[in-house]
Structures are given as structure tokens and as C-alpha cells.
Amino acid sequence: MKIKLGAIALALPIAFITLIGCSVADSSKSTEIPSSGTSTSSAAAKEAEKVSSELYTLIGLKGKATDTGPGVKECGKKDPEKYFQIFHSWSFIPASSEQLDGTMERLKADLPKHGWKVVAFGPDSSRNKNLSLTADNTAKKFSVDITYRAKGKPPYLNFFVVSGCYQIPDGDKIEQF
């Protein structure tokens, strides 16, 4: 993960998820962000990186990913001193732009084989009508939004991984990064 993209590539998905929250759904179909259990923010960040690595492997293409680390955000309307979410935004740039043809459709078919439920697939509302896929993994308590930026120079995939709500262990504080 060595290529750095502009701040816009990172800021847009962060703004998107900040507005809509985590799309991980639980069996009750509640709009409340599900619990991911109790964890320190650094341990939860490692879990987000692990999920991102698994997604990177599922791409199955040669290329490079941006070197961005996870971040911490508030968890909806819950007490920000006790609850938090982890997000990890990164992009994948293939060795050759032609490699991305059909990748989103393949991911749509392959993600369910790895515990993900595709909850949305199709063009986004942007002027470019980027192809977007949103999937939830209820076992891992993570959601991912993948966007194919076909008109990017070069074309690339943008990933935004976000957890459910973690509760900080008693006596610990949420680290911000």
C-alpha cells in the first residue's frame, strides 16, 4: 500500500459515511448501528486493517493500494466517551486500467461466498454515475462501500470499510487517530 491519492479521494467517503453511518444491519433490520462488542480503539483498528486486507485479496488483481490507516469516529448518538466506530478508507489502482473491467460484478458475486451480504449495487448519484457496491458482514460487524471510479486518471476502486459500534473497556479512553 504505497500510492497516495489526493485528500478528496479520502474526504468524500468519510463525509458520506459520517452522514449515513454504518450500513451494517442486524437481524432486526433496525436502523441503529449494531454493536461490535468491547475493544480498545487500537485493537479495533487492527481488525479494520485485517478486513481491508481480506478485501484486497478478493480483488484478485495486480496493482497497488493507498497507504492510509484507520480512523476513529463517533458512533451515532451514543456517548462519545464510551462508544466509537472505526473506518478505513483506501483505494486500489490496478497495474492496468483494463483489469478493472468486470471487477465490480465479480466482487458482487464473490463477496457473499466470504460472509458478505450485498445490500446495494448500481450507479451512484454522482455526475459520473460511478458503479458502487455496499456489503455488510454481520459476523465481523463491518460494512464496506466500494466505488469504481472509472473516469479517474487512472481509473481505480475506492474502499470505505466501517465497523459497528465498539464500547471502550472500563478504565480505558478512546484514542483518536
N, C-alpha and C positions, 0 to 999 in steps of 0.2 A: 504494500500500500504506500506508494511513493509520490504519485502525482497530486498536486494541489490545484483545485479548481477555485474560481472566484468566490467571494463571500456570498454572492447572490445564490449560487447553487446550494449553499448551506442554509442561508437565511429563509428561502422560500418554504422548504419543507418544515422548518422549525415553526415558522409563522402558521403554516397550515395545521400542524398537529396541536399547536398551542390553542388555536381557535376551536378545533373539533375534539381534541382529547384523543385518548387511545381508543381504537375501534375494537379491541379485544372484547368479545362478547362471552357472557357466561350462559349457562343453560336456561336461566330465567328470562333471557332476552331483555334484561334491564339496561337502561342507558348509563347506569352507574359504572364507573371504571372498576373492573374486578380486582380483587386482592391478589398480590403476588407473594404474600407472606411477609416474614420479618427478615430484614437484611440490613447490613451497612450499605452505604451508597457505593463504596469501592467494590464490595463483593458483587453487588447488583450490576455495576458497570462491567465487571469481568464476564458476567453472564450475558450481557448485551453483546459484548465483543464475540463471545462464543456463538451466539445466534447469528450474528453477522457473518462469521467465518463459515458456518454451515450454509448460509445463503450464497456466499461467494462460491463455495464448492458446487452448489446446484446450478450456477450459471453455466459451468462446463466449458468455458471458452478461455483462450489465452488473452491476456490483457493485464491491465493494472488498475488497482483501486486507490482511491484517495486515502491519505493517511490522516484520518480525523479520529479523535477519541470520543467516547460517550460524554453525554452531559446530563445534568440533573435538572428536573423541573418540578414545579408544584403539582400535586395530584388533585385536580379539580378544586372542589370547595373544602377539601379536608384540611385539617390543621397542618400548615406548612412546617411546623417544628417537629411533627411526628410522621408525616407521610410524604412520599416523593415518588416520582417516576423517573426512569432512565430512558434516554433516547440516544440513538446512534445514527447519524446521517453520514452517508458516504456515497461515492459514485464509482462506477466501473466503466473504464474506457477499453474497448476491445483492441487487439493488435490490428485488426482490420475492420472498418465500419460495416462491411458486408456481413460480418459474422453475426451482427445483431438481428438480421432478418429472421423472423420466426421465433426469436428467443422468448418474447413475452408469451406467445401461445404455448411454447414448450414449458415455461415456468408455470403457467396456468394448469397444465396437465400434470406436471411433476410435483408441485408443492403438496397436493393432497396425499401423495404417497409418503410424505415425510412429516405428517401430522398437522399440516396447514389446511385451513378451510378458506377457499377463495370466496370473499364476500362482495367484491366489486371488480369488474373488468370492463374496460372500454375507454373511449376517448375522454380526456378531462375537459374542463370548461375553459381552458386557455385558448388563446387565439390560434395557437399551433395545433390544438386538439391532440396533445401528446397521449399516447396509449398508456393507461395506468392500471395497476392491479393492486388490490388491497386484500391481504390474507391475515387470518388470525390463527394462532396456535394456542389453544386453551390449556394444553398440558404445560407448556412453557410460560404461559401468561404474557406472550408478546404478540404484537401486531407488526406488519410490515406494509409499507406503501412503496411500490416500485413504479417508477415512471420512465418510459422510454423517450428520451429527448432526441428524436430523430433529426431535428433541424439544428442541433448543437454542432459546433465546429471544434472537434469531431463529435459525431453522434455518441451518446453514452446512456447508461442506465443510472438513475438516481434511486438510492435506497434510503428509506427512513424507517428505522426499527424503533419501536417504543414499547415499554413494559406496561403491565398493570400497576396498581398502587402497592408500593412497599411500605411497611412500617419500620421505622428505625428501632433497634433494640433499646430497651430501657437503659438509661445512662449514657447512650451514645448520641452524637449530634450528626445531622446530615451534612456531609461535605458538599460544597458547591464546586463544580468543575465543568 
